[in-house]
Amino acid sequence: MDFVYNIAAKAKFVTDGLRDFFEYRDLGIKNATGGKFHAHVIRAVPGKHAVSEWHTHTLDFQMVYILKGWATFEYEGQCQRTLRPGDCILQPPGIRHREIEHSDDLELVEITSPGDFATQLTDAPSQAAE
């Protein structure tokens, strides 16, 4: 494992991530851990909105921490959750979920393991939780 010091003033956000309505800032964790973990800051592209698709990820760990703004997610077996600054959610491996909407100023930190993982679109759960 390598030492990483990621300087915000030199950081670049790119749009080549999983979703085109977000920009991603890699924190250097994936390279430093040989792909065991990934951490990045994700922010909304103002004026672009979520495409609400049910999906799962093939991974062991996924945590989201909201820095700014808000986002509403829906999780299989859970009700919709609106996360605001300081809120954190741990998504169990393989949980079916989707983003409903987010604010134009949304910024969040996402940490995953492993660093690279597959995403699969799925059908909606048979019934959403209330």
C-alpha positions in Angstrom: 0.0 0.0 0.0 1.3 3.4 -1.0 1.1 6.7 0.9 -1.3 9.2 -0.8 -1.7 12.9 -0.3 -4.5 14.3 -2.5 -4.6 18.1 -2.7 -8.0 19.6 -3.3 -6.6 22.8 -5.0 -4.9 20.6 -7.6 -7.8 18.2 -8.0 -9.7 17.6 -11.3 -13.2 16.4 -11.7 -13.9 14.3 -14.8 -17.1 13.1 -16.4 -16.0 9.7 -17.5 -17.6 7.9 -14.5 -20.5 5.5 -14.2 -23.2 8.3 -14.5 -23.1 11.2 -17.0 -25.0 13.5 -14.6 -22.1 13.3 -12.1 -18.4 14.4 -12.1 -15.8 12.4 -10.3 -12.7 13.3 -8.4 -10.4 10.3 -7.8 -8.7 10.4 -4.4 -5.9 8.1 -5.4 -6.9 5.2 -3.2 -7.5 2.6 -5.9 -3.9 2.9 -7.2 -2.4 3.1 -3.7 -4.2 -0.1 -2.6 -3.6 -2.1 -5.7 -7.3 -1.9 -6.5 -8.6 -3.2 -3.2 -10.4 0.0 -2.4 -11.6 3.1 -4.3 -12.6 6.5 -2.9 -13.8 9.4 -4.9 -15.7 12.7 -4.5 -18.8 12.8 -6.7 -20.6 16.0 -7.5 -23.7 16.8 -9.6 -23.5 18.4 -13.0 -25.9 21.3 -12.6 -29.0 20.9 -14.8 -28.5 17.2 -15.4 -30.7 14.8 -13.4 -30.7 11.2 -12.4 -32.0 8.4 -14.6 -33.9 6.4 -12.0 -32.8 2.8 -12.9 -32.8 -0.1 -10.5 -29.4 -1.7 -10.3 -27.0 -3.7 -8.1 -23.2 -3.6 -7.8 -20.9 -6.7 -7.4 -18.8 -5.5 -4.5 -18.0 -6.2 -0.9 -18.4 -2.7 0.5 -20.0 0.6 -0.5 -20.4 3.6 1.7 -21.7 7.1 0.8 -21.2 10.2 2.8 -22.9 13.5 1.9 -20.8 16.6 1.9 -23.1 19.1 0.4 -26.7 19.2 -1.0 -29.0 16.2 -0.9 -29.9 13.0 -2.7 -32.9 10.7 -2.5 -32.3 6.9 -3.0 -34.6 3.9 -2.8 -33.3 0.6 -1.6 -35.0 -2.8 -1.9 -36.7 -3.6 1.4 -36.2 -0.1 2.7 -38.2 3.1 2.2 -36.8 6.0 0.2 -34.0 7.8 2.0 -33.1 11.5 1.5 -29.5 12.0 2.6 -28.3 15.5 3.6 -24.9 16.9 4.6 -23.3 14.7 7.3 -25.5 11.7 6.5 -23.9 8.4 5.7 -25.3 5.1 4.3 -23.7 1.7 4.1 -25.2 -0.2 1.2 -25.0 -4.0 1.7 -23.4 -6.0 -1.1 -25.9 -6.7 -3.9 -28.8 -4.6 -2.6 -31.1 -3.5 -5.4 -31.3 0.3 -5.4 -31.8 3.5 -7.5 -31.3 7.2 -7.2 -34.6 9.1 -7.4 -33.3 12.7 -7.5 -30.5 15.0 -6.2 -29.8 18.7 -5.8 -27.7 20.6 -8.3 -25.1 21.3 -5.6 -24.8 17.6 -4.4 -21.3 16.5 -3.4 -20.6 13.2 -1.7 -17.7 10.8 -0.9 -18.1 7.2 -2.0 -15.8 4.4 -0.8 -16.0 0.9 -2.4 -14.2 -2.4 -2.2 -13.0 -3.6 -4.5 -11.9 -0.6 -6.5 -13.4 -2.0 -9.8 -16.8 -3.6 -9.8 -19.6 -4.5 -12.1 -23.0 -2.8 -12.2 -26.1 -4.7 -13.3 -29.4 -3.2 -14.3 -32.3 -5.1 -12.7 -36.0 -5.2 -12.6 -37.8 -3.2 -9.9 -38.4 -5.1 -6.7 -41.8 -6.9 -6.5 -43.0 -4.3 -4.0 -41.4 -1.2 -2.7 -41.2 -0.7 1.1 -43.2 2.1 2.6 
